[in-house]
Amino acid sequence: MSGEKEKLEKIKRIDLKLVLNDVARPILHVNFLNMYDVVTGVTKREGEKKDSAKYKEAKRKADQWYGLLSVLIKRAERTTSNI
């Protein structure tokens, strides 16, 4: 083993980015984990480790919503193509 220290990756945000059919507001970010105070712009904490319960729950929720939205989009595309 060398003298290098192992660097642990810490996650500060988990967002789901949605592209909408709206010229005024074409992109919407749905936040599931945020270590920043949006009012002050200050970091609340240094981040979550990937093995933490908070990170795992936020990732699970983001993945679940991504999957659900993907299914709904595919169904809508099939319905539209059959018209």
Secondary structure by P-SEA (a helix, b strand, c coil): cccccbbbbbbcbbbbbbbcccccccbbbbbcccccccccccccccccccccaaaaaaaaaaaaaaaaaaaaaaaaaaaaaac
